[in-house]
Amino acid sequence: MKYFTIYSTKDPNEIAVLKRVYTEEGLDYRVEPDETGKVKRVQVAEEDKTRARELLDQTGFLTVSQVHAPVRRSLRAKRWIFIFLAAIILIIVAVVIVMFMNVE
């Protein structure tokens, strides 16, 4: 029988939830470690693939954006947001200090 990897995670709690859901639904699945042994792969039989994906979506493990094209911000964008927020905080602190220094 041919199995397909449908979900991968390091979190044992996620694996336990998926095992329970797939067992209750009567799906043919197995959990295999990857090459490193740290990440577990949930695999389902070919005939259960569609139902398994639906269950991933219903349980919140998979969203439509993850199926088609995951959207991730680059590290560069996050860095610029952090720099921008830090600059705003510095300006606000400088204005408050100047206000208290000019008290007559």
DRENLUMRO-509371 format. One record per residue (C-alpha): chain; residue in one letter; x negated, y negated, z negated; residue number from 0. Coordinates in Angstrom, 1 decimal. Layout:
N
<node mise="A" migu="a" east="X" north="Y" up="Z" tigu="NUM"/>
...
// end
This chain:
104
<node mise="A" migu="m" east="0.0" north="0.0" up="0.0" tigu="0"/>
<node mise="A" migu="k" east="-1.3" north="-3.5" up="0.9" tigu="1"/>
<node mise="A" migu="y" east="-1.4" north="-6.1" up="-1.9" tigu="2"/>
<node mise="A" migu="f" east="-1.7" north="-9.9" up="-1.5" tigu="3"/>
<node mise="A" migu="t" east="-3.1" north="-12.3" up="-4.0" tigu="4"/>
<node mise="A" migu="i" east="-0.3" north="-14.7" up="-4.8" tigu="5"/>
<node mise="A" migu="y" east="-1.7" north="-16.5" up="-7.9" tigu="6"/>
<node mise="A" migu="s" east="-5.1" north="-17.0" up="-9.6" tigu="7"/>
<node mise="A" migu="t" east="-5.8" north="-18.3" up="-13.1" tigu="8"/>
<node mise="A" migu="k" east="-8.2" north="-18.2" up="-16.0" tigu="9"/>
<node mise="A" migu="d" east="-5.3" north="-18.6" up="-18.5" tigu="10"/>
<node mise="A" migu="p" east="-4.2" north="-15.3" up="-20.1" tigu="11"/>
<node mise="A" migu="n" east="-0.9" north="-16.9" up="-21.1" tigu="12"/>
<node mise="A" migu="e" east="0.0" north="-17.6" up="-17.5" tigu="13"/>
<node mise="A" migu="i" east="-0.9" north="-14.0" up="-16.6" tigu="14"/>
<node mise="A" migu="a" east="1.4" north="-12.8" up="-19.4" tigu="15"/>
<node mise="A" migu="v" east="4.3" north="-14.9" up="-18.3" tigu="16"/>
<node mise="A" migu="l" east="3.9" north="-13.8" up="-14.7" tigu="17"/>
<node mise="A" migu="k" east="3.7" north="-10.1" up="-15.8" tigu="18"/>
<node mise="A" migu="r" east="6.9" north="-10.5" up="-17.7" tigu="19"/>
<node mise="A" migu="v" east="8.8" north="-12.2" up="-14.9" tigu="20"/>
<node mise="A" migu="y" east="7.6" north="-9.8" up="-12.2" tigu="21"/>
<node mise="A" migu="t" east="8.4" north="-6.7" up="-14.4" tigu="22"/>
<node mise="A" migu="e" east="11.9" north="-8.0" up="-15.2" tigu="23"/>
<node mise="A" migu="e" east="12.5" north="-8.6" up="-11.4" tigu="24"/>
<node mise="A" migu="g" east="11.1" north="-5.1" up="-10.6" tigu="25"/>
<node mise="A" migu="l" east="8.4" north="-6.4" up="-8.3" tigu="26"/>
<node mise="A" migu="d" east="5.4" north="-4.2" up="-7.5" tigu="27"/>
<node mise="A" migu="y" east="2.4" north="-6.2" up="-8.7" tigu="28"/>
<node mise="A" migu="r" east="-1.1" north="-5.7" up="-10.2" tigu="29"/>
<node mise="A" migu="v" east="-3.6" north="-8.0" up="-11.9" tigu="30"/>
<node mise="A" migu="e" east="-7.2" north="-7.8" up="-10.8" tigu="31"/>
<node mise="A" migu="p" east="-10.3" north="-9.7" up="-11.9" tigu="32"/>
<node mise="A" migu="d" east="-12.2" north="-11.7" up="-9.3" tigu="33"/>
<node mise="A" migu="e" east="-15.9" north="-11.2" up="-8.6" tigu="34"/>
<node mise="A" migu="t" east="-17.0" north="-13.3" up="-11.6" tigu="35"/>
<node mise="A" migu="g" east="-14.5" north="-11.5" up="-14.0" tigu="36"/>
<node mise="A" migu="k" east="-13.3" north="-14.8" up="-15.4" tigu="37"/>
<node mise="A" migu="v" east="-10.5" north="-15.5" up="-13.1" tigu="38"/>
<node mise="A" migu="k" east="-7.6" north="-13.1" up="-12.8" tigu="39"/>
<node mise="A" migu="r" east="-5.7" north="-12.6" up="-9.6" tigu="40"/>
<node mise="A" migu="v" east="-2.0" north="-11.7" up="-9.5" tigu="41"/>
<node mise="A" migu="q" east="-1.4" north="-9.5" up="-6.5" tigu="42"/>
<node mise="A" migu="v" east="2.0" north="-8.3" up="-5.1" tigu="43"/>
<node mise="A" migu="a" east="3.0" north="-5.7" up="-2.6" tigu="44"/>
<node mise="A" migu="e" east="3.7" north="-6.8" up="0.9" tigu="45"/>
<node mise="A" migu="e" east="7.4" north="-6.3" up="0.7" tigu="46"/>
<node mise="A" migu="d" east="7.7" north="-8.3" up="-2.5" tigu="47"/>
<node mise="A" migu="k" east="5.6" north="-11.3" up="-1.3" tigu="48"/>
<node mise="A" migu="t" east="8.6" north="-13.6" up="-0.5" tigu="49"/>
<node mise="A" migu="r" east="10.4" north="-12.9" up="-3.7" tigu="50"/>
<node mise="A" migu="a" east="7.2" north="-13.4" up="-5.7" tigu="51"/>
<node mise="A" migu="r" east="6.6" north="-16.8" up="-4.2" tigu="52"/>
<node mise="A" migu="e" east="10.2" north="-17.8" up="-5.0" tigu="53"/>
<node mise="A" migu="l" east="9.6" north="-16.8" up="-8.6" tigu="54"/>
<node mise="A" migu="l" east="6.4" north="-18.8" up="-8.8" tigu="55"/>
<node mise="A" migu="d" east="8.3" north="-21.8" up="-7.6" tigu="56"/>
<node mise="A" migu="q" east="11.2" north="-21.2" up="-10.0" tigu="57"/>
<node mise="A" migu="t" east="8.9" north="-20.8" up="-13.0" tigu="58"/>
<node mise="A" migu="g" east="6.9" north="-23.9" up="-12.2" tigu="59"/>
<node mise="A" migu="f" east="3.7" north="-22.2" up="-11.2" tigu="60"/>
<node mise="A" migu="l" east="4.0" north="-23.2" up="-7.6" tigu="61"/>
<node mise="A" migu="t" east="5.4" north="-26.4" up="-6.0" tigu="62"/>
<node mise="A" migu="v" east="6.1" north="-27.2" up="-2.4" tigu="63"/>
<node mise="A" migu="s" east="3.1" north="-29.5" up="-2.2" tigu="64"/>
<node mise="A" migu="q" east="0.8" north="-26.7" up="-3.3" tigu="65"/>
<node mise="A" migu="v" east="2.1" north="-24.4" up="-0.6" tigu="66"/>
<node mise="A" migu="h" east="1.5" north="-26.7" up="2.3" tigu="67"/>
<node mise="A" migu="a" east="-1.3" north="-29.1" up="1.4" tigu="68"/>
<node mise="A" migu="p" east="-2.4" north="-29.8" up="-2.1" tigu="69"/>
<node mise="A" migu="v" east="-2.9" north="-33.5" up="-2.7" tigu="70"/>
<node mise="A" migu="r" east="-5.9" north="-34.3" up="-4.9" tigu="71"/>
<node mise="A" migu="r" east="-7.5" north="-37.6" up="-5.7" tigu="72"/>
<node mise="A" migu="s" east="-11.2" north="-37.7" up="-5.1" tigu="73"/>
<node mise="A" migu="l" east="-13.6" north="-38.3" up="-7.9" tigu="74"/>
<node mise="A" migu="r" east="-14.6" north="-41.6" up="-6.2" tigu="75"/>
<node mise="A" migu="a" east="-11.1" north="-43.0" up="-6.4" tigu="76"/>
<node mise="A" migu="k" east="-10.8" north="-42.0" up="-10.1" tigu="77"/>
<node mise="A" migu="r" east="-14.1" north="-43.7" up="-10.8" tigu="78"/>
<node mise="A" migu="w" east="-13.0" north="-47.0" up="-9.2" tigu="79"/>
<node mise="A" migu="i" east="-9.7" north="-47.0" up="-11.2" tigu="80"/>
<node mise="A" migu="f" east="-11.7" north="-46.5" up="-14.4" tigu="81"/>
<node mise="A" migu="i" east="-14.1" north="-49.4" up="-13.5" tigu="82"/>
<node mise="A" migu="f" east="-11.2" north="-51.6" up="-12.6" tigu="83"/>
<node mise="A" migu="l" east="-9.4" north="-51.0" up="-15.9" tigu="84"/>
<node mise="A" migu="a" east="-12.6" north="-51.5" up="-17.9" tigu="85"/>
<node mise="A" migu="a" east="-13.1" north="-54.8" up="-16.1" tigu="86"/>
<node mise="A" migu="i" east="-9.6" north="-56.0" up="-17.0" tigu="87"/>
<node mise="A" migu="i" east="-10.1" north="-55.0" up="-20.6" tigu="88"/>
<node mise="A" migu="l" east="-13.4" north="-57.0" up="-20.8" tigu="89"/>
<node mise="A" migu="i" east="-11.7" north="-60.0" up="-19.3" tigu="90"/>
<node mise="A" migu="i" east="-8.8" north="-59.9" up="-21.8" tigu="91"/>
<node mise="A" migu="v" east="-11.3" north="-59.5" up="-24.7" tigu="92"/>
<node mise="A" migu="a" east="-13.3" north="-62.4" up="-23.4" tigu="93"/>
<node mise="A" migu="v" east="-10.2" north="-64.6" up="-23.2" tigu="94"/>
<node mise="A" migu="v" east="-9.1" north="-63.7" up="-26.7" tigu="95"/>
<node mise="A" migu="i" east="-12.6" north="-64.5" up="-28.1" tigu="96"/>
<node mise="A" migu="v" east="-12.7" north="-67.9" up="-26.3" tigu="97"/>
<node mise="A" migu="m" east="-9.2" north="-68.7" up="-27.7" tigu="98"/>
<node mise="A" migu="f" east="-10.3" north="-68.0" up="-31.3" tigu="99"/>
<node mise="A" migu="m" east="-13.6" north="-69.9" up="-30.9" tigu="100"/>
<node mise="A" migu="n" east="-11.8" north="-73.1" up="-29.8" tigu="101"/>
<node mise="A" migu="v" east="-9.6" north="-73.3" up="-32.9" tigu="102"/>
<node mise="A" migu="e" east="-9.9" north="-76.8" up="-34.3" tigu="103"/>
// end
